[in-house]
Amino acid sequence: MRLATGQAKRKQHVRSRRRRTRAPITSSLLSPLRGESSPPVPSGNAASRPWQHGFDPTLICRATLHSGRRPTMRIHTLSVCSAMFGCSDAGIIAAKTPHEDPLVSILSPADGDIVARQLLAEGSVSSPSTPTAALQVEWAVDSAPVCAESTPDSEGFVVCTLELSGLEALLSLTVTDDQRARTRDEVVVYIEETIVSDEDNEPPGPPTVTLSPAAPTSADPLEAIVGEADDPDGDALEHFVRWQRDGVDVPEHTGRTVPADATSRDEAWSVEVWASDGRSDGPPASAGPVTINNAAPEGGMVSIEPAEPWAAEDDLLCRVDAAPVDADADALTYTVHWFVNGAAWTGDTTTNTLPGDEIAGQDTAEDDIWRCEVTAHDGEASGDPLGAEVVVRTCEWYRARDTPFTYGTLTDTRTGRTYRTIVVGSQTWMADNLDFGARVDGVDGLTDNGIDEKWCYGDDNTWCADHGGIYNRSEAIAWTDYTVEGAQGLCPTGWHVPTVDDFERLLTAAGTSRGLVDVCAGDRSGTDTVGFAAGLVGVRSWGNFEREGEITKFWTSTYRGNGGYNHNLVVTLSDSTAAGMWEEGSNPAENGFSVRCIQD
């Protein structure tokens, strides 16, 4: 057996680290007081007692006894007083026999000994004043109590069986008597380390190893699954790994895993693993080679535009937002498949970017659920399909969702037609265009013939039912004095054709022209911030119907003194300000615009 170098150095450590605690006692025994014995001292630090003496009764003699807190010491003071000479003091110190502390000694091991990890410690305890059986002992290793059941035998012999750890330990033995006096002894010991020579060492056996996955692709990390080797000597083992690519060592990879980006298609990889106990290497185990196969495209993202399509209007476009990744850097091609309400779509498709990536809006219907799936191909393998879905809605569904205004109603007693109404600030407006009067063909004019008349865009009565009539300015104000502002015109009783001031207050609330436009109008970019819901129904200009879906214009009852021309409001999807929305002098009164009535 040989000692480790570190232990040999520790052997040079100062060996004597014993520490025994004793209660030092210093005492003096002085003569007791002469004369009569003093009375017992009561509890406390001082007491006065009369001193009986045969002197002249004019003398007053008193003994004052002082006692310190330690029971081993007393101070006696005698005071003699007379009326003539005053008082004189004399004192004496008396000492009691001191209490003797218990004795303790660690017999084995000695301070500085090199010991095995399993150790039997022996000690001896005694006390001059306390029976051995009444002594309490406590063993400790590095201040941690051990051997709690250890008690001295009749001769004061005490033992403790220990299991030590680390390289050194502080062993202590403490004894306490029945007066709670304590004494401790301690030693430092060093734990032996046994070093076996290489000649005596048995090398470890071979581990087991397999490669995972068994058929890897260039997208897979390679992992060596290692079964731990055994060591005949029970030594701790460390396993080492060597990877090879196409028969050549790959020194940059020494762990059990090779990342996917370190491999390429058609490479052959193998692995070798062996164990070492620090002195000898065991035989290696190997796995492979395995060939890296082609990796299919992975990942990617697709979507359908628009995300909120309108039934029978919006075309559906399936687009690749994020292309799949091919670990082999192969060029990719794509196929697109459509599904409607869970069934494969067998109808027509068109090509925008990818073959078959577009569905015509006319093929969609309200509440349809459309799904497109895009599959990427690298020439050898196909990736997983990437899918996206949309639900098709009507314009009215989105209008109800995005502009949830509370509308009132107005029934025109002349025709029985009901209009929506909306409150904007302190104003109450019709939220639909006026539709009143008999239809006249667009090629004909509206005249003051005693008949209330209107034009319908495209000469279509259904158009008027949906979007209201179109009127020249004179018909709109019912051929009354054109200078009268706020005329009722063709509006129902209690309502009138708006003035410029009425419209300007409305525009202030809406913010822009776009804020008056119904969300379903034109290209559906109206914001309708106040519920006015203006449709872009077009106009009649110089005898022709035009600009449906682009613009609408409303007559006012405000006269600007421009002869046959008058003031009108222009509503478009531009974000023009109120100053640019008024036309004055550019449209003759014979042109045809819409009418919205406002409550008086």
N, C-alpha and C positions, 0 to 999 in steps of 0.2 A: 504494500500500500504506500502511495506517495501523496504528500500534501500538495495542494494547489499553491502556486506561487503567492497568490494574494493572502492565503492563510499564513504562510510562512512570515510574510511581512507583518500581519496582524499579531503574530506571536511576539514581535518586538514591542508591542504596545505595553505601556506601564501595567504591570500585572496586578499591582495591589490597588484595588478600587473598593476595598471593604469600607463600609461606613457603619459604625455602630453609634447609636444615640444613647447617651446616659444623662441622668438628671444630676448635674453637679451640686454638691452640698458643701457649704462652708459654715461651720458652727464654732462657737466658743462657749465653754461652760464656766460661768463665773460663780462666785460664792453666793449663796442665797442671802436674803436680808437677815440681819442680826435682830434678835428680839423675837417677838412672837410671830408665829406663822401667819401669813396673809390669808384673807378669805379667798375663796375661788373667784376667778375673773368671770364676770357675766359675759354673754354674747355681746359683740360690738367691739369697737376699737379702744374705748377708754371707760374706766369706772372709778369711782371714789368710795373709799370705805374709811370709817373711823379707825384710828390707830390707838390701841389701848396702851397707856404708858403710865409709869409712876411718877412723872414729873409734876411740877407745880401746876395746879388746875388753871392757872392763868395762861398756861401754854395750850394752844390748840394744835393738836397733831393729827394729820390726815395722810393716809397712803393713797396715792393715785396710781392705778395699775393700767398700763397701755399694752394692748396686744396687737401685733401685726396680723395681716391676713393669712400668712403661712402659719400652720398649727405648730411649727417647730420652733417658734421664737416668741418670747414675752419680754416686755420692758416694764420694770417696776420703778416707780418714782415715789419718794417720801418728801412731803412738804411739812416743815415745822414753822409755826407762826406764833408770835407773841405781840402783845399790845405795845411793848416797848421797842422791840427790835424789828418788827415786821416778819416776813416769811423767808425761809431758806429751803431750797430743793436739793435732793440727792437722788440718784437713780442707779439702777443695776440691770443688766441684760441677762436673762436666763434662757438657755437653749434646751430644746427637747431632742431626743434621738431622731435622726432623719430617716425617711422611708427609703428603702433600697429597691431600685428598679430590677425587673426580671433580666435574666441572662439568655442570650441566643447565639448560636454559632452554626453556620453551614459547614458540615463536615465534608461533604462531597457533592459536586465537584469543587475544586479549588479555583480561586480567581485566576483567569487567563488560560484555563484548561481548554484543550481541543476535544470536543465530545461528539458522540454520534447523535443523530437526530432523535432517536429514542433514548431517553435518559432517566435513570433512577437517582433522584436527589435525596440526600440524607442530611438531617440536622439535629441539633440538641437544644432543649430549652429547660430553664429552671428558674426558681424564684426563692429568695430567703424568707418571704412572708406569705406566699400564696401556694397552696397545694398544687402539685403538678397537674392533677386532673382538672383543676379550675382554670388552668392557663388556656388562652385562646391563641391559635397559631393561624397564620395566613401566608400561603405561598403565592408568588406572583412572577410572571415572565413579562418583562417590558411593561410593568405596572398593571398588567391585566391579571386578575385573580385566577388561580388554578388550584386544583386539588382541594375543593371546598370542604370535603369530608375528612381531611387529614387531621388527626388528633395525636397528642403525645402518649407514649406508653408510660408505665409506672416509673421508668427510669428517665423520662423526658426525651426519649428518642422519637423522631418524627420523620416520615418519608413522603415522597411525592414522585409519581411516574409521569414523565413529560414527553410530549411530541413537539420538537422544536422545528422552526422554519427559518429561512433566511441564512445569513452568514454568521451572525453573532446574536447573543441574547443577554439581557440583564436579569439575573435570577435573584430574588429577594425572599427572605423569611422574616416575618414579624411576629413577636410574641407580646401579649397584653395580659397583665395580672388583674386581680380583683379590685385594685385601686385605679384601674385604667391607665396605669403606667405602661408605656410601650417601648420596646427595643427592637431594632432591625439590624439584620446582617445581609449583605448582598455581595454577589460575585458576578464578573463578566466572563462568559464562556464563548468559544468560537466553535461553529459547527463544521465538522470535517467534510471534505469533498473527496470522493474517491475517483481517481483518474485511471481509466483502463488503458493500457498501451495498445497501439494499433495491432500489434501481434496477437493480442487476445480478442480483438473485435471480429464479429461475424457480420458480413455485409447484408444489407436488406435484400429481400426477394424482389421479383419483378412485379410492377403494377399491371393493371389491365387498362386498355384504352380502346374506345370506339369513336368514330367521327359522326357528327350530327350537323345537318341532315345527311342521310345516306346518299341522296341525289340532289346536291345543292345547285342553286342557280346563282347568277351573279348578283342577285338581290339578297342572298342569304348570308349571314355571318357563319363561319365555320367554328364549331366547338368541339374540343377534345373532352370526351366524357371519361374521366379517370377513376379507376378503382384503386384505392390506396394500397400500397405495398405493405408487407409485414416485415418486422425486424426481429431476428432471433434473440437479440440482447434487450429488446424492449425499448430501444433508443427512439427518441423523437425523429421523425423523418421529414425531409424536404424533397418535393418532387420538382423535376426540371423537364422543360418541354423544348423540343426542336422541331420547327416546321420546315417543310421543303416544298418548293414550287417547281414542277417539271424536273425533279431530281436535284435541285440546287437549294442549299440552305437559305433561309430567309431570316437573317439575324435580327431584323428589326421587330420581329414578333416572337416573344418568349413566353407569353401567357397562354392560357388555355383557350382563348378565343381570337380568331382573326376576323376583323370587320369586313363587311360585304364590299366596301369600296376598295379593299386591297386585292380583290380577286377579279378575274375576267373570264369571259366565256371561253371554253375549250382548254383552260389550264388544268393540270393534274396536281392535286395537293395531297400530301401525306404528313403524318405526325409521328414523333418518337418521344416516349416519356420514360424516365427512370427516376429512382429514389436514391437519396443519400442520407446517411446518418451523421454526417460531419467528418467521418474518417474514411469511409468506403462508399463507393457507388455500387448500386445494385445493377443487375442486367436490365436492358431497356425492353420496352414493349412498343409496338408500332401499329398503326392503322392507316389504311389507304393503299394506293392513291385513289381519290375520287375525282371525277371530271366535273368541272363547273359547266352547268347547262345554261341555255338561253333563259333570260328572265322576261316574263310578260310585262307589259306596261302597267304601271301602278299609279293610283291617286288621280287627281284631276277634279274639276268641278264644272257643271253645266247649269244653265238657267234658261228660262223661257221669257221672251219679251213680247208684249209688255207683261209686267208682273200682275196687273189687274186688267185683263182684256175685257172689252165690251162685246156682248153677243152680236154676231152677224156683221160686225164692223172691223174689229182689229184682227190683222193677220198675226199668227203665232210663229215666232222664230226661235228655234232651238240653237243655242250658241254655246261654245266651249269657252268658259271664263278662265279656267286654269288647265293647261294641257297636262295629260298624264306624263309621268317620268319613266323613261326606259333605261334600265341600268346598263344596257349594252349600247346605248346611244344610237339605236336603230331609228330610221325614219318611220313615222307613224302614219297610218291611214285610218279613216273613221267610217263607221256606218251608223245611221240614225234610224230609230224605230219610234213610231208614234202609237199611243194608246189613248182611247177615249172611254171614260167610265169603266176602266178595267179591261176593255177588249181591244185587240190589235186593230189599228186603223188601216183599212184596205183601200181608202179613197185616194184622191190625187194629192200629191205634194209637189212643191217646187224647190228649186235649189237657190240658196242665197250664197252661203259660204261652203257648206257641206252638202253632199248629195241628199236631197229629200229633207232638208232642215226647216221647211216652212209650210204652214197650213193656212189656206185662205180663210179670211174672217167669215165669209159667207157659209163656211162649213161648220161654224160654231153655233151653239145654242145656249140659252140661259141655264146656268147651274151645271153645265158640262164640266167634268174634271179631265183635263188633258195632261198627258205625261209624255215626255220625250226621253229616250234612252240612247246614249252615245257610247259605242264600243270602239276602243282603240286597238289596232293591230300592228305588230312589228314585222310581219312577214313569216314568223314562226309560231307566235302565240298571241292570244287575245287577252286584253285586260278585262276586269269586271265592268259591267255596264254602269255608266254614270247617269243618274236620272234627276229630273226636275218636274214639278207639277204646278199647274195654275187652275183656278176656278173661274169660269166665265160668268160674268154678271151683265145685267142690263144697265144702261145709263141711269135709269131711275133708281136702281139699287145703290149705285155709288152716290147719286145725288142725295138720297135719304141718309146715307152714312156720313157724307162729308159736309152737307149743309142742312143740318137738322133744325130748320126754322119752324116756328109755330105760326101757321097761317090761319087767318080768318076767312070768312066767305062773304061774298056780295052776290045777291041774285037780282038780275036785271028784270024787273017786272014787265018790261016791254016784250021780251023774248023768252023769258024763263031760263036764260043761260046763267050759270053760276061761275063767278070769278074768284080766284084766290086773292086775299088781301094781306098786306104785311105792314106792320108798324115800324117806322124808322125814325127814331127820336120822337119828335112831337107830330110827325106826319103819318098819315095812313094812305098807302098807295095800293092801286091794283097791281097784283103780281103776275097778271096775264095781260096781253094786248087786247084792246077793245075789238070786238067783232059784232058790228051792228050795221044794218042796212042791206040793201039788195045788191047782188054782185053785178058789176058792169065789166064787159070785156076790156082787156088792157089796151086795145087799140082805140077805145073810145074814151072820151073825157067824162069827168064828173061835173054835172051842171046844176044850177039852181033851178030845179024843176019841181020842187015840192016833194021830192022823193029822197029819202035817206039812202045813200049809195056807198059802195066800196069797191075796191079792186081786190082780187085774190091772186097771189103770186102764181104765175103760170096758168091763170084762169082756172084754178083748181079749187072747187068749193071745200074739199077736204083740207086743203092748206089753210084756208081761213078758219076752219073749225079747230085746227091744231095751233095756229100761230097768229090768228087775228087778221083783221082786214088792213088794207093799205088805203090812205086817204090823201087828197090834196088838202092844202091848208084851209081853203074856204069851206070844204065839206066838213073838215074836222071841227070847225067852230060853228057849223050849221048855218053858214051863210049870214051870220050876224055881222055887226059892225066890226071890221077887222082891227080897229084900234082899241077895242074893249079888252082890257087885260083880265084874265081869269074867267073867260066865258065858259058857260056850261058846254056849249057845242053839242056833240053827239053823246056826251057822258050821261049816265043815269042821274036822276034827281039827287041833289045833295053832293054831287061830285062835279069837277070842272077840269078843263084842259089845263095842264100845269103851266105856270109862268116860268120865266128864266130864274127868278129867285127860288121857286120851288125846286127846280132841278139843281141849282147850285148847292142848296142845303143837303140834298140827297148825295151829290158828289162828294161833299165834305165828309159825310159819314162813310161812303164807300172807299174813299182814298184815291182810286184811279178808275178809269173806264173799265178795266178788266174786273174790278170789284163789283160791277153791275151785271156782269155776264154770267148766265147760267152755266154750271159746270158741264152740262151736256151739249153746249152749243159749239159750233164750228169744230176746231181741232181739240176741243175739250180742255182748253187751258184757261177757261174762265175761273175766277175764284169766288164770285158771288158772296161778298162779305156781308151783305145786308139783307139778302133774300129777295132782291129785286128780280132776279132770274130772267134777265133779258136774253132773248134768242137772237141769233144773227140771221134774221129772216130776209135780208136783202131790201131793195128799194125799187120804186118805179122811177126811172130817170129819162126824161125826154122821150116818153112813150114806150120805154123798154124796161122789162123786169131784169134786174142784174144783182150780182155780188151776194147771192145767197151763201151763207156760211162764213162770210167775211165781215159783214157790217150790218148795223141797223141804225135808223135815224128816227127821232121822235119830234113831232111838232110841238111848239110852245104857243101859248096865247098872247105872248108879248110881241108888240109891234115895234119895229125899229125905223119906220118911215122910209123904207127903201122901195116904195112903189109896189110892184108885183112880187118882190122878194120878201122873205121873212126869216125870223130867227128859228133855228132848229138845233137839237142836240145830236151829236154824232157818238155812237157807242161802238167801239171795236175792241180787239184783244191787245191793242197796244197799251203801254202804260203811260199814255199822254195825260197831262194835267188838265184841269178844268178849262184853263185858258185856251187850250188847243182843241177843245171838244165842241166849240160853238162855231156854227157856220152862219154867216150873215152876208147876204148879197150874192151868194154863189148858186143858190137853188131857187128857181122861180116857184111861186106858190102852186103851180100846176103839177110839180113833181109829187110822187106818192111816197109817204112815210107812215110809220105806225103811230098809234095814239095810246098813251097810258093816262088813265084818269087818277086824280088825287082828290081825297075827300075835302069838302069845304071846311 
